[in-house]
Amino acid sequence: MKALASALAASLLAIPGLAAEPADYLRDVKPILARHCAACHGPDKQRASLRLDTAAGARTGGDSGPAVVPGKADASRLIQAVTGAEGVKAMPPKGPRLTAKEIAVLRAWIDAGAKGPANEIAEGPKKTHWAFLPPVRRDPPAVKNADWVRNPIDRFILARLEKQGIAPSPEADRITLVRRATLDLTGLPPTPEEVDAALRDPSPDWYEKVVDRLLASPHYGERMGRHWLDLARYADSNGYSIDSPRSIWPYRDWVIAALNADKPFDQFTIEQLAGDLLPNATVEQKVATGFHRNTQINEEGGIDREQFRVESIIDRVNTTGAVWLGLTIGCCQCHNHKFDPFTQKEYYQLFAFLNNADEPTLELGSPEQVALRKRVRAEMARVRRQLKPLDTTSPAKEDLWEKRLTTDLRKLLPADVQAILEVPENGRTAEQKERLSAAYRRSDMAKHLVAPLANPSPLAAAAHLHLAATRYRLDKELTALKKREPQLASTMVMQERKAPRQTYVMLGGDFTRKGATVSPGVPAVLHSLSASGGVDPRRADLRRDQPGGSPGKAPNRLDLARWLVDPRNPLTARVTVNRIWQHHFGLGIVETENDFGTQGTPPSHPELLDWLATEFMASGGDQARRDQPGGSPQASGGVGPRRAWSMKAMHRLIVTSATYRQSSKARPELATVDARNRLLARQNRLRLEAEFVRDTALAASGLLTRKVGGPSVFPPQPEGIYRFTQIDKHWKATTGPDRYRRGLYTYFWRSAPHPSLTVFDAPDASSTCTRRNRSNTPLQALTLLNDQGYFELAQGLAARVLREVKGGDADRLRYAFRLCLARPPSAREQKRLGDLLARQVEEFTASPEEARRMAGMGMPPGVDMRQHAAWTTVARVLLNLDEFITRE
């Protein structure tokens, strides 16, 4: 084949006049490429990321490298492809092949340097899909029933309903509205006192005052933070089969604090993607970069660490695309996107932004704590130097000691050490390993006491006793110093490398097959990576003229973050407001919230989506007012003056609309015209997410610990959860107030999450989750009835009702009902619960042992055990109601 190609080249050069004149690119070369190549390698499609519609594109090449090598036609893949060289796929794959004259023109052009005009412009992809076009702000449409409208959202919704001849639903009653808004904005049910205050308020803006109070609550950040942590794939362990623990809860707390402070979404974005690159980056801004440290870490023996480092970056690219762009760019890891205008090369240009970060652990502590730890560690080093000649223990000797421990010798060890020895070595916690090492050292010291028995020499005996005493004293001193050493929290962060890594296109997505070298860049179908990053130049904290963003340097994560929140970006604001809308209605205006591409569903209300997106970027919502309870955002975390990218203002705008305030009662006449309620002629009933099912039960029981932030906790869970994991996890149920922390703070093992979270559809944190599933299974009812954690809460609810209500059973039933559902019971509900209570009292009177088991913990002083057991049964019923776990 090579000989044939050489013969062909020789025959072409022999054609009279063909090589006499250098080929002109515009006149001779570009028409050939346009005729044969542009269909697959032009502005609209770039197979293998190769563009041949410009000379620069040919020289740059695609996934396999440059298509032309100036001055070397035979070495150029373009010539090899059109001549059918050995090992190279013949091109074009369809249609007529290039003539001998056309190939000769290409050869002559390449051999002459493959030059093209300096001002040649590459035509961008044609933007026809709605999501790739900038949002257009249109005035809210006129409607007939203007009295129903409360803010501009309602005009868009009502105009569509009126067009279909559908009337909106009436407004829900006050109790339903208070419970709905409280659950949506804080994830907790309203107290009876809060409901009563709303019922008594005669002012026309009573509901707006409720909303402002909720937005100013510290629990707002916990509620919205849970959704963001789903996007961030947050967990407390590393994942894969070993799934060892990690410390990254300070990132979770940063998210909560940022949301409570209503940090503008553009700044919220930039700090998470590139907080370490901001000028004079604060500790908090560095902690924020934990967003992309939530990737899994494979600790299996024998793995290729580079492979899993690459896997982590691929996850970060895909997550960035889903969270901010709402696109399935992960399809481009192996090939150009089949449906959207994104190439594999562009995928690895995004990859290049994230490929230049190291992954350190950041220790957190006050200057005083850091100084004290430094002093204590210096003392510990001194003691260890004295101990080193005496203490010859080592990890290898410790392993040998453990292997030689017979059953009889194990029985001589303390009970806690025996328990640790039963745990597989790679499943032991750091605390357990330290306790086992201490036991071994004590065992090793004992040889000095045994040695005199084997050697009767008084001198030897004295020497051994002296060594034993010295080792004991130093060991005791070291233990005391360890207790004095401050235990500083740590978290996982990103940190830009000084020497950037080289990034290649990975052919077929295989990290071992390196294609063309790429630099950081963004998809051509979207806006350019401009010098300003598109961020308001008045925002000094976000300007490009800071370290990491100065002209002349290769773009970095800071440039990428600014590009994402550039007002010219047609996707970020749309995707974000769509996700907020989804939170309040169950589905987004774009139902495929993770796919705004051509295969996603079109928006149900496109004009409304664009209006919300432009409102979000421009002012943060017309309803954002300072003159509401809660004062300034600096003082309370409430909604303050109008400002761009305010998430609280967007939530307020939506929940104060007449659309949101509609009743959720089903309407049979809508079953055929809008069965899925996409036109929103009523509200949607939504099952609470897993963490908030528990939170609602905690609040109703009165056991809820309202502390915000801090390390994750271990509420009770069934035994044997980790029997099916490779490593047996250490789960000791927390005692005291931390036992009753919100579900957000439950320690999350990726390999085996808390079962009550799994049964209510919590994601597994292995990848970004943009919308949770909502299932309805018998296991959910069984969990609420019988799970130890929920059984304790039923006991707590019973104790609370008996303790706080001094009246009769009727008053207590009404109070219990209101604690769980906010509303009073109907006469029928009151009677059924009363009958149940009476039967239970009779049964527990006949079975005192069963009453003792049922009553359990928290029985108020002076309360009959049978009464507490019967009320616990009633509480279990209330906590298992569909209405209890549903937001109406």
C-alpha positions in Angstrom: 0.0 0.0 0.0 2.8 2.4 0.8 4.5 1.6 -2.5 1.2 2.3 -4.2 0.9 5.6 -2.5 4.5 6.6 -3.5 3.9 5.6 -7.1 0.7 7.7 -7.1 2.5 10.7 -5.7 5.2 10.3 -8.4 2.6 10.1 -11.1 0.8 13.2 -9.8 4.0 15.2 -9.8 4.6 14.2 -13.4 1.4 15.9 -14.5 2.5 19.0 -16.5 2.0 22.3 -14.7 0.5 20.7 -11.6 3.3 21.4 -9.2 4.6 24.5 -11.0 2.5 27.0 -9.1 2.0 26.9 -5.3 -1.6 26.1 -4.3 -3.6 29.1 -3.1 -5.5 28.1 0.0 -8.7 30.2 -0.6 -8.8 29.6 -4.3 -7.7 25.9 -4.5 -7.6 24.2 -1.2 -10.7 25.4 0.8 -13.2 24.5 -2.0 -11.8 20.9 -1.9 -12.1 20.6 1.8 -15.6 22.2 1.8 -16.7 19.8 -1.0 -15.4 16.5 0.6 -14.8 17.1 4.3 -16.9 19.9 5.8 -20.0 17.7 6.2 -18.3 15.7 8.9 -15.6 18.1 9.9 -17.2 21.5 9.6 -19.0 24.0 11.9 -22.0 21.8 12.6 -20.3 18.4 13.1 -16.8 17.5 14.0 -16.1 13.8 13.9 -13.1 13.0 16.1 -13.1 16.7 17.1 -11.5 17.6 13.7 -12.4 20.8 11.8 -11.3 21.2 8.3 -13.2 24.4 7.4 -10.2 26.6 8.3 -6.5 26.2 7.7 -5.9 26.7 11.5 -8.4 23.8 12.2 -6.5 21.5 9.9 -3.1 22.4 11.5 -4.6 22.0 15.0 -6.3 18.7 14.1 -8.6 16.5 16.2 -8.5 13.7 18.7 -5.6 11.9 16.9 -3.4 15.1 16.5 -2.7 17.5 13.7 -4.3 16.7 10.3 -1.5 18.5 8.4 2.1 18.8 9.3 3.3 22.0 7.5 6.1 21.1 5.0 5.5 17.4 5.3 2.6 16.1 3.1 3.6 12.4 3.5 3.5 12.7 7.3 0.1 14.5 7.3 -2.9 12.4 8.3 -5.0 14.3 5.8 -3.0 13.0 2.9 -2.7 9.5 4.4 -6.5 9.4 4.8 -7.4 10.6 1.2 -4.8 8.3 -0.3 -5.9 5.3 1.8 -2.5 4.8 3.5 -2.0 1.6 5.5 -3.4 1.7 9.0 -5.5 4.9 8.3 -9.2 4.8 7.5 -9.8 6.0 3.9 -11.7 9.3 3.6 -14.3 10.4 2.8 -16.2 7.3 4.0 -19.1 8.0 1.7 -19.5 9.8 -1.6 -16.9 10.3 -4.4 -13.2 10.0 -3.5 -10.8 12.9 -4.2 -9.4 13.0 -7.7 -5.7 12.7 -8.3 -5.6 16.5 -9.1 -7.3 17.4 -5.8 -4.9 15.3 -3.8 -2.0 16.9 -5.6 -3.3 20.4 -4.7 -3.5 19.4 -1.1 0.0 18.0 -1.2 1.4 21.1 -2.8 -0.3 23.3 -0.2 1.0 21.3 2.7 4.5 21.0 1.4 4.5 24.8 0.9 3.7 25.3 4.6 -0.1 24.8 4.8 -0.6 28.5 5.2 -4.0 30.2 5.4 -5.2 33.8 5.9 -4.5 35.2 9.3 -8.0 36.6 9.6 -9.9 33.5 8.6 -12.8 33.1 11.0 -14.2 29.7 12.0 -17.9 29.7 11.7 -19.6 28.7 14.9 -22.1 25.9 15.3 -25.6 27.0 14.2 -27.6 27.7 17.3 -31.1 26.5 16.7 -32.0 24.7 20.0 -33.8 26.9 22.4 -31.5 26.2 25.4 -28.4 27.4 23.6 -30.0 30.8 22.8 -29.9 33.6 25.4 -33.0 33.9 27.4 -35.3 36.6 26.2 -37.3 38.6 28.7 -40.8 39.2 27.7 -43.4 41.2 29.6 -45.9 39.0 31.5 -48.9 38.5 29.3 -52.3 40.1 29.9 -55.0 37.8 31.5 -58.7 38.0 31.9 -58.8 37.1 35.6 -56.4 39.7 36.8 -57.7 39.6 40.4 -56.2 36.1 40.8 -52.7 37.4 40.0 -50.3 38.1 42.9 -47.0 38.5 41.0 -45.7 38.2 37.4 -45.4 34.4 37.7 -49.1 34.1 37.8 -49.7 35.9 34.6 -47.6 33.4 32.7 -49.4 30.4 34.3 -52.9 31.9 34.1 -52.5 32.9 30.4 -51.8 29.3 29.5 -54.7 28.0 31.6 -57.1 30.5 30.1 -55.9 29.5 26.6 -56.9 26.0 27.5 -60.2 27.1 29.1 -59.1 25.9 32.5 -59.6 27.8 35.8 -57.0 27.7 38.5 -57.7 26.1 41.9 -58.8 28.2 44.9 -56.2 29.1 47.4 -55.4 26.5 50.1 -56.6 27.2 53.6 -54.2 29.0 56.0 -53.2 25.9 57.9 -52.2 24.1 54.7 -50.3 27.2 53.5 -48.4 27.5 56.7 -47.5 23.8 56.8 -46.6 23.8 53.0 -44.3 26.8 53.2 -42.7 25.7 56.5 -41.9 22.3 55.1 -40.7 23.7 51.8 -38.5 26.4 53.3 -37.2 24.7 56.5 -37.9 21.0 56.2 -39.7 21.1 59.5 -43.4 21.2 60.4 -44.9 24.4 61.9 -45.5 24.4 65.7 -49.1 24.8 66.9 -48.1 28.3 68.2 -46.9 29.3 64.7 -50.1 28.0 63.1 -52.2 29.9 65.7 -50.2 33.1 65.1 -51.0 32.9 61.4 -54.7 32.2 62.0 -55.0 35.2 64.3 -53.1 37.7 62.1 -55.7 40.0 60.5 -53.2 41.8 58.1 -53.5 41.2 54.3 -49.8 40.3 54.2 -50.0 37.7 56.9 -48.6 35.0 54.6 -45.7 37.1 53.3 -44.7 37.7 57.0 -44.7 33.9 57.5 -42.5 33.4 54.4 -40.0 36.1 55.5 -39.7 34.5 59.0 -39.0 31.2 57.4 -36.4 32.6 55.0 -34.6 34.1 58.0 -34.6 30.8 59.9 -31.2 29.0 60.3 -33.1 25.9 59.2 -33.6 27.4 55.7 -29.9 26.7 55.0 -30.3 23.1 56.2 -33.4 22.5 54.0 -31.9 24.0 50.8 -28.4 22.7 51.7 -29.7 19.1 51.5 -30.6 19.6 47.8 -27.3 21.2 47.0 -25.5 18.3 48.8 -27.3 15.9 46.5 -25.8 17.8 43.5 -22.4 17.8 45.2 -22.7 14.0 45.9 -21.8 14.6 49.5 -21.0 11.6 51.8 -18.9 10.9 54.8 -16.9 8.0 53.3 -14.7 7.4 50.3 -16.8 4.8 48.4 -15.9 1.7 46.5 -15.5 -1.5 48.4 -13.3 -0.4 51.3 -15.3 2.8 51.8 -13.2 4.2 54.6 -14.3 7.3 56.5 -13.4 10.8 55.4 -13.7 14.2 57.0 -15.5 16.7 54.8 -18.4 17.9 57.0 -17.0 21.5 57.2 -17.9 21.7 53.5 -21.5 20.7 54.3 -21.5 23.4 57.0 -20.1 26.0 54.5 -23.1 25.2 52.2 -25.6 25.7 55.0 -24.0 29.0 56.1 -23.7 30.3 52.6 -27.4 29.6 51.9 -28.5 31.2 55.2 -26.5 34.3 54.4 -28.0 34.3 50.9 -24.6 34.4 49.2 -25.3 35.4 45.6 -25.4 32.3 43.4 -22.6 33.6 41.1 -20.3 34.0 44.1 -21.6 30.7 45.6 -20.5 29.0 42.3 -17.1 30.7 42.0 -16.1 29.9 45.6 -17.0 26.2 45.2 -15.2 25.7 41.9 -12.2 28.0 42.5 -12.3 29.6 45.9 -8.6 28.8 46.4 -7.7 30.9 43.3 -9.5 34.1 44.6 -7.2 36.9 45.8 -6.2 36.4 49.5 -8.5 33.4 49.7 -10.0 33.0 53.1 -10.2 29.7 54.9 -14.0 29.6 54.2 -13.3 30.0 50.4 -10.9 27.2 50.5 -13.3 25.0 52.4 -15.9 25.7 49.7 -13.7 23.9 47.1 -14.8 20.7 48.8 -17.5 20.6 46.2 -15.3 18.7 43.8 -13.6 16.7 46.6 -16.8 14.7 47.1 -15.7 12.3 44.4 -15.1 8.7 45.4 -11.6 7.4 46.3 -10.6 3.8 45.5 -8.2 2.4 48.1 -8.1 -1.2 46.9 -4.7 -2.8 46.7 -3.0 -3.1 43.3 -5.1 -0.4 41.6 -3.7 2.0 39.0 -3.9 5.3 40.9 -3.7 7.4 37.8 -6.7 5.6 36.4 -8.8 6.5 39.4 -7.5 10.0 39.5 -8.7 10.4 35.9 -12.0 8.8 36.9 -12.4 11.5 39.6 -11.8 14.3 37.1 -14.3 12.7 34.7 -16.8 12.7 37.5 -16.1 16.4 38.1 -16.5 17.3 34.5 -19.8 15.4 34.3 -21.0 16.9 37.5 -20.2 20.5 36.4 -22.1 19.9 33.2 -25.1 18.6 35.0 -25.2 21.1 37.9 -24.6 24.3 36.1 -25.4 23.6 32.4 -28.0 20.9 32.7 -26.4 18.9 30.0 -25.3 15.3 29.5 -21.8 16.2 28.5 -20.6 12.9 29.9 -21.6 11.4 26.6 -18.5 13.1 25.1 -16.0 11.1 27.2 -15.7 8.5 24.5 -17.0 10.2 21.3 -18.7 13.3 20.0 -22.2 13.8 21.4 -24.7 12.0 19.3 -27.4 14.6 19.7 -26.0 17.9 21.0 -23.3 20.1 19.4 -20.5 19.1 21.8 -17.3 17.3 20.7 -15.0 14.9 22.5 -12.2 17.4 22.2 -14.3 20.1 23.9 -15.0 17.6 26.7 -11.3 17.2 27.3 -10.8 21.0 27.1 -13.2 21.2 30.1 -11.3 18.3 31.7 -8.1 20.4 31.4 -9.5 23.0 33.7 -9.9 20.4 36.5 -6.8 18.4 35.7 -4.5 21.0 37.3 -5.7 20.7 40.9 -4.0 18.9 43.7 -6.2 17.4 46.5 -4.8 18.3 49.9 -6.5 18.1 53.3 -7.0 21.5 55.1 -6.8 21.5 58.9 -9.1 24.0 60.6 -8.5 25.7 64.0 -8.0 29.0 65.7 -4.5 30.5 66.0 -4.5 29.6 69.7 -5.3 26.0 68.9 -2.6 25.7 66.3 0.0 27.2 68.6 -1.0 24.9 71.5 -0.8 21.9 69.2 2.7 23.0 68.1 3.9 23.2 71.7 2.3 19.8 72.6 3.8 18.1 69.6 7.2 19.4 70.4 6.9 17.9 73.9 5.6 14.6 72.4 8.7 14.5 70.1 10.9 14.9 73.1 9.2 12.1 75.0 9.3 9.8 71.9 13.1 10.4 71.6 13.6 9.3 75.2 11.3 6.3 74.6 12.7 5.2 71.3 15.8 3.2 72.8 13.4 1.5 75.3 10.4 0.9 73.1 11.3 -1.4 70.3 7.8 -2.1 69.2 6.9 -1.8 65.5 3.8 -2.4 63.3 5.4 -5.6 62.1 5.9 -6.9 65.7 2.4 -5.8 66.5 1.0 -7.8 63.6 3.0 -10.9 64.7 1.8 -10.4 68.3 -1.8 -10.4 67.2 -1.4 -13.5 65.0 0.2 -15.4 68.0 -2.6 -14.6 70.4 -4.2 -17.8 71.4 -7.8 -18.0 72.6 -6.6 -18.2 76.2 -4.3 -15.2 75.8 -7.1 -13.1 74.3 -9.2 -13.8 77.3 -6.6 -12.1 79.5 -6.9 -8.8 77.5 -9.4 -6.1 78.4 -12.9 -6.6 77.0 -12.7 -3.6 74.6 -9.4 -4.9 73.2 -11.0 -8.4 72.6 -13.8 -6.7 70.7 -11.4 -4.8 68.5 -9.6 -8.0 67.7 -12.9 -9.4 66.3 -13.0 -6.5 63.7 -11.2 -7.1 60.4 -8.0 -5.2 60.3 -8.9 -3.0 57.4 -12.3 -2.2 59.0 -10.9 -0.8 62.3 -11.2 2.9 63.1 -8.2 5.0 63.9 -9.3 5.0 67.5 -9.5 1.2 67.6 -6.1 0.9 66.0 -4.6 3.2 68.6 -6.2 1.3 71.5 -4.9 -2.0 70.1 -1.4 -0.6 69.8 -1.6 0.6 73.4 -2.5 -2.9 74.5 0.4 -4.4 72.6 2.8 -1.9 74.2 1.6 -2.8 77.6 2.1 -6.4 76.8 5.6 -5.7 75.5 6.4 -3.8 78.7 5.3 -6.8 80.8 8.4 -8.7 79.6 10.5 -6.5 81.9 8.5 -7.8 84.8 8.6 -11.4 83.7 12.3 -11.4 82.9 13.6 -11.4 86.5 11.7 -14.7 87.1 13.7 -16.3 84.3 17.0 -14.7 85.4 17.7 -14.7 89.2 20.5 -12.2 88.9 19.7 -9.2 91.2 21.5 -6.8 88.8 19.5 -8.0 85.8 16.3 -7.9 87.8 17.0 -4.3 88.9 17.8 -3.3 85.3 14.5 -4.8 84.0 12.5 -3.1 86.8 14.2 0.2 86.0 13.4 -0.2 82.3 9.8 -1.1 83.1 9.4 1.9 85.4 11.0 4.3 82.9 8.8 3.0 80.0 5.7 3.2 82.1 6.5 6.8 83.2 7.3 8.0 79.6 4.3 6.1 78.2 2.0 7.8 80.8 3.5 11.2 80.0 2.9 10.6 76.2 -0.7 9.6 76.9 -1.3 12.7 78.9 0.2 14.9 76.1 -2.0 13.2 73.5 -5.0 14.2 75.6 -3.8 17.8 75.7 -3.2 17.9 71.9 -6.1 19.9 70.3 -8.0 17.7 67.8 -8.5 20.0 64.9 -11.2 19.4 62.3 -10.1 18.9 58.8 -11.7 18.9 55.4 -10.8 18.0 51.8 -10.1 20.8 49.4 -8.8 21.7 46.0 -5.5 23.5 45.3 -4.1 24.6 42.0 -0.8 23.1 40.9 2.1 25.3 40.2 3.2 23.1 37.3 0.1 22.2 35.2 -0.5 18.7 33.9 -0.6 17.9 30.3 -4.1 17.0 29.1 -4.8 14.8 26.1 -7.9 13.6 24.3 -8.4 10.1 25.6 -9.2 8.1 22.5 -12.4 6.0 23.1 -12.4 7.4 26.7 -9.4 5.2 27.6 -6.9 7.0 29.7 -4.0 4.9 28.3 -4.7 6.0 24.7 -3.4 9.5 24.4 -4.7 11.5 21.5 -4.1 15.2 20.7 -2.9 17.6 23.4 -5.6 20.1 24.5 -5.7 23.3 26.5 -8.5 24.5 28.8 -11.5 25.7 26.7 -15.3 25.8 26.5 -17.8 24.4 24.0 -18.0 26.5 20.8 -21.8 26.4 20.8 -21.9 28.5 23.9 -20.5 32.0 24.7 -16.7 32.6 24.6 -14.3 32.5 27.5 -14.0 36.2 27.6 -11.4 38.3 29.4 -13.8 39.5 32.0 -15.5 36.2 32.7 -18.8 38.0 32.3 -19.0 38.8 36.0 -20.1 42.3 37.0 -16.8 44.4 37.0 -18.0 46.2 40.0 -17.7 43.0 42.0 -14.1 43.4 43.1 -14.0 39.9 44.6 -14.8 38.3 41.3 -12.8 40.4 38.8 -10.4 38.7 36.4 -7.6 41.2 37.3 -6.7 39.0 40.3 -4.3 36.1 40.7 -5.4 33.2 38.6 -7.3 35.3 36.1 -4.8 37.7 34.5 -4.5 37.9 30.8 -1.6 36.0 29.2 -2.0 33.0 31.5 -3.7 29.7 30.5 -7.3 29.7 31.6 -7.9 28.0 34.9 -10.8 26.9 37.2 -11.4 30.5 38.2 -12.0 31.4 34.5 -14.3 28.4 34.1 -16.3 29.4 37.2 -16.7 32.9 35.9 -17.7 31.6 32.5 -20.4 29.5 34.0 -22.0 32.6 35.8 -21.4 35.0 32.9 -24.8 36.6 32.2 -24.2 35.6 28.5 -24.4 32.0 29.5 -27.8 30.8 28.3 -28.0 27.8 30.6 -26.8 28.4 34.2 -29.6 30.8 35.2 -32.3 28.7 33.4 -31.0 25.5 35.0 -30.9 27.0 38.5 -34.3 28.6 38.5 -35.8 25.4 37.0 -34.3 23.5 39.9 -35.8 25.9 42.4 -39.2 25.6 40.6 -38.9 21.8 40.8 -38.4 22.0 44.5 -41.7 23.8 45.0 -43.8 21.9 42.4 -42.2 18.5 42.2 -41.3 18.9 38.5 -39.4 21.7 36.8 -40.7 23.8 34.0 -38.2 21.7 32.0 -39.1 18.2 33.3 -35.7 16.7 32.3 -33.9 19.0 34.7 -30.6 17.3 34.0 -30.9 17.5 30.2 -31.6 20.8 28.5 -30.2 19.4 25.3 -32.1 18.4 22.2 -33.2 15.1 23.7 -34.7 16.7 26.8 -38.3 17.7 27.2 -39.1 21.3 26.1 -40.2 23.7 28.8 -43.9 23.7 29.6 -43.8 27.5 30.0 -40.8 28.8 28.0 -41.6 32.5 28.4 -41.9 32.0 32.2 -38.6 30.1 32.3 -36.8 32.9 30.5 -38.5 35.6 32.6 -37.4 33.8 35.8 -33.8 33.4 34.5 -33.4 37.0 33.6 -35.0 38.1 36.9 -32.7 35.9 38.8 -29.6 37.4 37.2 -30.8 41.0 37.2 -32.6 41.7 40.4 -33.2 38.6 42.5 -36.9 39.0 42.3 -39.5 41.8 42.5 -40.7 40.6 45.8 -37.3 41.0 47.5 -38.0 43.8 50.0 -36.0 45.1 53.0 -39.2 46.4 54.7 -40.2 43.0 55.9 -39.7 41.2 59.3 -36.1 40.1 59.6 -34.5 43.3 58.5 -31.3 43.3 56.5 -29.7 40.1 55.2 -26.6 41.0 57.1 -28.5 41.0 60.4 -30.8 38.1 60.0 -30.1 36.1 56.8 -33.5 37.2 55.5 -34.3 38.7 52.1 -32.9 42.2 51.8 -32.7 44.8 49.0 -33.0 43.7 45.4 -29.8 42.2 44.1 -28.7 39.8 41.4 -28.5 36.1 41.9 -30.4 36.0 45.2 -31.6 32.5 45.8 -33.8 33.6 48.8 -35.5 36.2 46.6 -36.3 33.6 44.0 -37.8 31.2 46.5 -39.8 34.1 47.9 -41.0 35.1 44.5 -42.3 31.6 43.8 -43.8 30.8 47.2 -45.7 34.1 47.4 -47.3 33.5 43.9 -51.0 32.6 43.6 -49.8 29.6 41.6 -47.9 28.2 44.6 -50.7 29.0 47.0 -53.4 26.9 45.2 -55.1 24.0 46.8 -53.6 20.6 45.9 -56.9 18.8 45.9 -57.4 16.6 42.8 -59.9 17.8 40.2 -61.5 15.1 38.1 -62.1 17.4 35.1 -58.3 17.8 34.7 -57.8 14.1 34.3 -58.1 14.1 30.5 -56.8 17.6 29.7 -53.8 17.8 32.0 -53.4 14.5 33.8 -49.9 15.3 35.0 -50.7 18.8 36.1 -48.0 20.4 33.9 -50.2 23.5 33.4 -50.4 23.9 37.2 -54.1 24.3 37.6 -53.5 23.1 41.2 -50.6 22.5 43.5 -48.9 19.1 43.7 -48.8 16.8 46.7 -45.2 15.8 47.4 -43.9 13.0 49.6 -41.2 14.4 51.9 -37.6 13.4 51.2 -35.9 10.8 53.4 -34.2 13.2 55.8 -37.2 15.4 56.2 -39.5 12.4 57.1 -37.2 11.9 60.1 -37.0 15.6 60.8 -40.8 16.0 60.9 -41.0 13.0 63.3 -38.3 14.5 65.5 -40.0 17.9 65.6 -43.4 16.3 66.4 -41.9 14.2 69.2 -40.3 17.2 70.8 -36.9 15.5 70.8 -35.4 17.4 67.9 -32.0 19.0 68.6 -31.9 22.2 66.6 -28.2 22.7 66.6 -26.9 23.7 63.2 -23.7 22.2 61.8 -20.9 20.1 63.3 -19.6 16.5 62.7 -22.0 13.8 61.5 -23.8 11.7 64.0 -25.0 8.1 64.4 -28.7 7.7 65.2 -29.8 4.2 66.0 -30.2 1.7 63.1 -30.9 -2.0 62.9 -28.1 -4.5 63.7 -26.4 -6.3 60.8 -26.4 -3.5 58.3 -22.8 -4.1 57.4 -22.9 -7.9 57.0 -23.0 -7.5 53.3 -20.2 -5.0 52.9 -16.6 -5.9 52.4 -15.6 -4.1 55.5 -17.6 -4.2 58.7 -18.3 -0.5 59.6 -18.2 0.9 63.1 -21.6 2.2 64.0 -22.2 3.0 67.7 -25.5 4.8 68.2 -25.0 8.3 69.5 -26.4 9.1 72.9 -27.5 12.4 74.3 -28.9 15.3 72.2 -26.8 14.4 69.1 -29.0 11.2 68.8 -31.8 13.5 67.7 -30.0 15.7 65.2 -31.6 16.3 61.8 -31.3 13.7 59.1 -28.9 16.0 57.2 -26.3 15.2 59.8 -26.6 11.4 59.8 -23.3 9.8 59.0 -23.5 8.6 55.4 -21.6 5.5 54.4 -21.7 5.1 50.6 -21.5 1.3 50.7 -24.4 1.0 53.2 -26.3 4.2 53.9 -28.6 4.3 56.9 -31.6 2.1 55.9 -34.3 4.6 56.8 -32.6 7.0 54.2 -32.4 4.3 51.6 -36.0 3.2 52.0 -37.2 6.7 51.4 -35.2 7.1 48.2 -32.1 9.0 49.3 -29.4 8.9 46.6 -26.3 6.9 47.1 -23.9 9.8 46.6 -21.9 8.0 44.0 -22.8 10.6 41.4 -24.6 13.9 41.2 -28.4 13.7 41.9 -30.5 16.5 40.3 -33.9 15.1 41.3 -34.7 12.4 43.8 -37.1 9.6 43.0 -40.3 9.3 45.0 -41.5 5.7 45.5 -44.3 4.2 47.6 -43.5 0.9 49.1 -44.6 -1.3 52.1 -41.1 -1.0 53.5 -41.7 2.7 54.1 -44.8 2.0 56.3 -42.9 -0.8 58.1 -40.0 1.5 58.8 -42.2 4.2 60.3 -43.9 1.6 62.5 -41.1 -0.6 63.6 -37.7 0.9 63.0 -35.9 1.5 66.3 -35.3 5.2 65.6 -39.0 5.9 64.7 -40.2 3.8 67.6 -38.2 6.0 69.9 -39.8 9.0 68.4 -43.3 7.6 68.9 -42.4 7.1 72.5 -41.2 10.6 72.7 -44.4 12.0 71.1 -46.5 10.0 73.6 -44.4 11.4 76.5 -44.7 14.9 75.1 -48.5 14.8 74.8 -48.9 13.4 78.3 -46.4 15.9 79.8 -47.7 19.1 78.0 -51.4 18.6 78.1 -53.1 18.4 81.5 -56.6 18.0 80.2 -58.4 14.8 79.2 -57.7 12.4 76.4 -59.8 14.4 73.9 -57.6 17.5 74.4 -54.5 15.3 74.1 -55.7 13.7 70.9 -56.3 17.1 69.3 -52.8 18.3 70.5 -51.1 15.2 69.1 -52.9 15.5 65.8 -51.9 19.2 65.5 -48.2 18.4 66.3 -48.2 15.9 63.5 -50.5 17.4 60.8 -50.8 21.1 61.9 -54.6 20.9 61.6 -57.2 19.7 64.2 -58.8 16.3 63.6 -62.3 15.9 62.2 -65.0 14.4 64.5 -64.6 11.1 62.7 -60.8 11.1 63.1 -61.1 12.1 66.8 -63.5 9.2 67.4 -61.4 6.6 65.7 -58.3 7.6 67.6 -60.2 7.7 70.8 -61.5 4.2 70.2 -58.0 3.0 69.5 -56.6 4.6 72.6 -59.3 3.0 74.8 -58.7 -0.5 73.3 -54.9 -0.2 73.8 -55.4 0.8 77.5 -57.5 -2.4 78.0 -55.0 -4.6 76.2 -52.0 -3.2 78.1 -53.9 -3.5 81.4 -54.2 -7.2 80.6 -50.5 -7.5 79.5 -48.3 -5.4 81.9 -45.1 -6.9 80.5 -46.0 -5.9 77.0 -46.9 -2.4 78.3 -43.5 -2.2 79.9 -41.8 -3.0 76.6 -44.0 -0.6 74.7 -43.6 2.3 77.1 -39.8 2.1 77.2 -38.0 5.4 77.4 -39.0 8.9 78.4 -42.1 8.1 80.4 -43.1 11.3 82.3 -43.1 11.1 86.1 -46.5 10.2 87.6 -47.8 8.7 84.4 -49.3 5.3 84.4 -47.2 2.9 82.3 -50.3 1.5 80.6 -51.3 5.0 79.5 -47.8 5.7 78.1 -47.8 2.4 76.2 -51.3 3.1 74.8 -50.3 6.6 73.7 -47.2 5.2 72.1 -49.4 3.1 69.9 -51.5 6.2 69.0 -48.3 8.1 68.2 -47.1 5.2 65.9 -50.3 5.5 64.0 -50.0 9.3 63.6 -46.4 9.1 62.5 -47.4 6.5 59.9 -50.1 8.5 58.2 -49.7 9.4 54.5 -50.6 12.9 55.3 -47.8 13.1 57.9 -45.1 12.4 55.3 -46.7 14.4 52.6 -46.5 18.1 51.8 -50.0 19.1 50.6 
